[in-house]
Amino acid sequence: MKRVKTILVCCTLFLLALSACTNNVEVGDAAVLKKDYTKALKSFTAAAATNNSHAQLMLGTMYAEGLGVTQDYKEAVKWFTLAADQDVGVAQHGLAVMYQNGTGVTQDYAVAFKYEKTAADKGIAEAQLGLGAMYEHGFGTSINYVEAVRLYTLADEQGYLPAHHNLAVMYENGYGVSKDLKRAFEFFKSAAQRGFATSQNNLAIYYAEGEVVPKDMVKAFVWMSAAAEGNEPAAKNNLEIFAKELTSAQLAKARSKVETCISSKYHACE
């Protein structure tokens, strides 16, 4: 009888701990949505003490990004590793990024590749993109453009815009696919219309060069302005160059169009 009673008491304590853990996670998630990172940190720390993988993942993210804490990559790696060991794909992707960049750990492309592949196999779009990039550039593995295209396509099918942009680059260069500048242009335009600044920059260059589509400096200026608005690093300098190629009348027209473009969320840029 005593043994049974002990088991029942232990089970009761376990259920109470589990309930408290779940509550802490829910409170932490709600606090993150409200950007109350101090409260989130407290809640996730309590939940992580019970080995809750979601809390571990969130703590890793908070330390990696400096949310509610001083940015600490080593601490981020610690929490990502604990979550990754419980087979959390997003944490595995986080570790892949840390190992690839050498943040909080010694840079190790082989380890980064291992974690990224594990996460990508779970269908995580960011990991599919990351693994595709590793195949494209030969980081931690041999260059394999065909595999890179396959992975970019999988991420693109989930609506992940960076993957759509990367597919455009692959068609532009003929990496893993037949070179097709017209298709590259279409991919850049599609991503640009959905607000991806790097694609807006590249689309503007296509209009400025006039090799794949008719040259149109007004359209080029409009799309480059959108890219600059999206903080694309090269866009501001490109915009200054484009402005010199426009007449006063064209520049006035382009600037008016820029306002329409941005206010329409890039649906009325041409």
N, C-alpha and C positions, 0 to 999 in steps of 0.2 A: 504493500500500500504506500509506504513512504516513497518508494522509487517512482511509482506512478504519479504521486503528488508532485514530486520534484520535477518530473518531465512536464507536467501540466503547468507548473509555475514557470519553468523555463520557456515553454511555448508562449505563455501569456506575456512574458517579458519581451520575447522576440517580436510578437505581434505589435506590442506597444512601441517598441523601438522602430519597427518598420513603419508604423503609422506616423510617428514623429519625423522619421526620415523623409517620408513622402510629403508631409506637410512642409518641411523645410525646403524641399525642392520646389514645391508649388509657390511658396512665398518668395523664394529666390528668383524664379522665373518671372513672377509678377513684378518684382522690384526692378529687374533688368528692363522690362518693358517701360517702366516709369523712369528709367535711368537713375534709380536710387541704388547706386552701386555699393554703397556702404552697407545697406541692409542686405543686398544680394550676397555680398561677401560673407557676412555673418551667417546667413542661412545655408549657403552652399558649403561653408567650412564645417558646419554642424552635420550636414548630410554626408559630406565626404568622409567624416570620421567613422561612419558606419559602412564605408566602402561603396557608397552609391556612385555608380559610374557616370551618371549625368552630371552630378555635382562636381565630380573630378574634372570632367570635360569643361564645365563652365568656369571652374577655377583656373584651369589651364589657359582658357581664352582670356580671362580677366587679367591674368599676369602677363600674358603675351601682348595684350593691347594696352595695358596700363589703365584698366577701368576700375576705379575705386581703390587702387593700390599703385605703388611705384612699379613701373614696368620692370619685370624681372624674368628674363628668358629662361634662366636655369630653373626657377620655380615653375614656370610654364611647362617646361619639359618634364619635370617631376610629375605634375598632375596629368598631363597628356599621356605619359607612360602608364600610369595607374589605370586610366580609362582604356587605353589601347590594349592593355593586358586582359581587359574584360571584353575585348573584341568590339569596341566602339569605333566604327568606321571613321567618323569625323575626327576623332582623336588621333587615329592612325594617319589620316591626312595631315593633321596639324604637326605631328612628329616628322612626317616626310618633308614638310616645308622647313622645319627647324634644322633638320640634318642637311638638307640641300643648301640652305643659306648659311649654315654654321652659326646659328643664333642659339646660345645656351648650351651648345654642344660643339664638339669638333666636327667640322664639315666632313660628311661621309656620304657620297653619292650612292654607294652600294646599299647602305642602310636606308637611305631616303627612298631608293627604288623599291626595296622590299615593303616598306610601309605603304607607299603610294599604290603599289600593285594590289596589296591586300584591301585597301580602301576602295580602289577602282572596281575590283571584282564584286564589291557590294553595291555597285551602281551609283556611287556618289559622284555627281557631275564634276565637282571641283577636282576630285582625285583623277577622274578620267582625263580631264584637261592637263593636269600636272604630269600624269604618266605619259600622255601623248607628247608633251613637251620634252620629256626625258628621252623618249625614243627619237624625236625629231633632232635633238641636239647631241645625243650620245652621252647623256649624263647617267652613270651607273649601269649602262648597258650599251650595246652596239646600236648605231644609227639604223633605224628601221622606219622609213617614211610611210610605208603601207600601214604598219601598225599604228603609227601616229594618226594617220587619217581615220582609221577605224575608231580609235578612241575619241578623237575630236567629234566624229559623227555621232557617237553614242551620247556624248555630253550635249551636243547641239540638239539632239532629239528630245532632250529634257528642257530645252529652251535656254540653255546657258550661253549668253551672248559672247563671252570671250572665246568659246569654242567655235562659234559661227564665224567670228573674225579670223581665227587661226585657219579655218578651212579656206577662207578667201586667200590667205597668204600661201597656202599649199597649192591652190590652183594658179596663183600668180607666178609661182616659181616652178611648177611642175614637179612638186615633191610628193611622191606616192600616188599621183594622179597625172593624167595628161595635162600639159600646160594649157590653160584656157583663161585668157585675160578677160573675156566677156563674162564668163561665169564668176571670176574673181570680183569683177566690178559689181555684179548682181548681189553677191554675198556681202560685200562691203556696204552696198546701199541698203540692203535689208537690215543689217546690224545698225547702220547709221540712223535709219528711221525709227529704230527702237532705243535710240539714245546712247549708243556706245561710242564714246568720244574718239577712240583710236581709229575706228572705222570711219567716222566722220572726217577725220584728218586725211585718211587715205582716199576716201571718195572725192574729197575736194581736189586732191592732187590729180586724180584721173580726169576731172573736168578741166583742170588747168593745163594739163599736158595735151589733151585732145587726141590721143592716139587710139583709144578704145572707143570713146564716144566723142561727139563733136565738142570742140573746145568752147567753154562757156565760163568766162571769168566771173560773171555775176553769181552763177551757181557755185563756183569754186569758193568765192568769198563768203557766201552764205553758209556753206557747210563748214568752212574753216572757222568761221565765227562761232558756230555751234560747238565745234571741237574745243575752241578756246574757252567757251562758257563752261564746258565740261572738264576744264583744267588739263587738257592734253598738253604735255610739256612742249612739244614742237609747234603747236598751233599759233601761239602769239607771234613768233618770228615769221612763220609762213604767212600769216595774215598781213603783216607789214609789207612783205614782198608782193603779195597779190594786189594790195591797195594801189601800188605804184603802176600797175598794169591797167587800171581802170580810169576812164574819163570821169570828170566831176559828176556828170549825169548818171553814169553807170554806178558810181560809188553811192550816190544818193539812193538810187533804186535798190542797190544791194543792201544798204543799211536798213531801209524800210522793210525789205523782205526778211532780214534777220529777225526783226521783232515778231513778224508773223510766224516765222519758222519756230522760234523758241516758245512762243505763247501757245502754239498748236501742238507742242510736245513732239516736234519734228515731223508732223504729218503734212505740213504745208510749206515745205522748204523750196519747192521748185515751181 
